[in-house]
Each structure stands twice: as C-alpha cells, then as structure tokens.
Amino acid sequence: MATTLPLSRFWNTLDTRIDRIAIGLSGLCLAHCLATTVLLAVFSAAGGLLHPAVHEFGLLLAIVFGIIALGRGIYMHGYMMPAVVGAFGIGIMAGALSLPHGNYEIVWTLIGVSLVALGHDLNRRATY
C-alpha cells in the first residue's frame, strides 16, 4: 500500500502538468492566430506562418494532448464534462481548417482553442 500512494501522487502531478502544458499550447495557438491576423493586416504576406503544415501540426498536438490528459482525467476523476468540452473545441478547430483563410477561419479557430483550454482547465480543477 505504501507504493501506491507515491504512484498516485505521481499520476496526479503528471495529469495537472499535462493539462497546464495543453493550456499553454492553446495560448500559443491563440497568440499565433492573432499575430497572423495582425501581420496580414500590416503586410500582404506573412511567409511561413500561414503554411498549412503549421496548422495541421498544431491540431495534431491538440489531439494528442487531449487524448492523454482528458482521457486520463476521465479515468482518474470520472467526470466526462472536461473531455466533452475539450473534444468539442478540437472538433471546431478541425472544422476551421476546412475554411478558407479569412475572418471566419480565425473566429472559429479562436472559439475552438478557447474551448480546448477550458476543457483542460476543468480537467485540472477536477483532479484536485
């Protein structure tokens, strides 16, 4: 029994760290979207910031962190709501990739990123 207590602390610490990293990545995505919008307004082309691989890689990171952190959260605390909110946000982000570059894509991406960050924050709070 003595070995399970440190192991459970390890998993709880790991869960909150993964959620915090995912929230940070959501913030970076938000900053990327806003910076790209500003750069497009100032310059006619932003170079590598608009490369589709950047967006696809960001979505892949969101999916991986969502599966790990939110899935582990369901297992640890049993609440589905954080995973549902996060998955809905990832779905919105994936749908935004299909839109042409412009205001609609930016708005839907920002909504999706915000929902993913909210899902991770709910998951982090439910872990305590």
N, C-alpha and C positions, 0 to 999 in steps of 0.2 A: 504494500500500500504506500510505502514511503517513496517508491519510484514513480508512482502515478501523479503525485502532487506536483513535483517539478516539471514533469512532462506536460501536465495540463496547463501549468503557467507558461511553459514554452509555446504551446499552441495558441493560447490566448494572446500572448505578446506578438507572435507571428501574425495572427489574424488582424490585430489592430495595426500593425506595421504595414501589412499589405493594403489594408483599406486606406491608410494615410498616404501611401505611395500612389495608389489609384486616384485619390482625391487630388494629389499634386499633379499627376499626369492630366487630369481633367482641367485643372487650372492652366497648365501649359497649352493644352488644346484650345482653351478659351482665349488665351493670350495670342496664340498663333492665328486664330480666326480674326481677331480684332486687328492684329498687326498687319495681316494680309489685306484686310479691308482698307486700312489707312494707307498702306503702301500703294494699293491700286488707285486710291484717290489722288495720291501725290504723283506717282509715276505711272506710266502706261503699262509697264510690265514689272513683275516682282521676281522674275527669274525662277530659281529652284523652289521657292515657297509654294508655288502653285502646281508643282509636279504631282500627278495623281498618286504616285507611289508613297508620298508623304502621308496622304490622307488614308490610303489603304493600310499602311503600316500602323498608323495611329488607331484605326479601327481594330486591327488585329491585336494590338496591345490592350485596348479596352475590353475586347472579348476574353483574352487570356486572364487578365486581372479580375474580370467579372466572374469567370468560372471558378477561379481559385478562391477569391475572397468571399464572394457572395454565396457560392456553393458550400464552402466550409462554414459560413455563418449559419446556413440552414441546418447543417449537421450539428453545430455547437449549441445554438440557442433555440432552434426550431421555428423561428419567425420567417415567414415567406415574403412579407412585405418589402424588406430591403432588396431582395433578389428580384422581385417583380418590378419595382421601381427602376432598378438598375438595368434590367433586361429591356424594359420599355424604352429607356433612354438609348441603349445600344441599338435597338431597332430603329429609332428615329434617326440616329447618326448614320446607320446603314442606308436608310431611305434617302437621307440628304446627299449621299454620294451619287445617287442616280439623277439628281437635279443638275441643270446647267449652272456654271459658276455665276453667281449673282446674289442679290439680296435674299431670295427665298432659301437658297442653299445655306447662307450664313445664319439666317434666323433659325432654321430648323436644326442646324448643327449645334448652335448655342443652346437651344432648348434641350436637345439630346444630351449634350455634355453636362448641363446643369442637373438633369435627372439622374445621370450616372453618378455624379458626385453626391447627390442627395441619397441615392441608394447606398453608397459606400459609407456615408456618414450615419445613416440609420443603422447599418450593419455594425459599425464600430460602436455606436452607443448601446446597441442591444447585447453586445458581447460582455459588457460590464455587469 
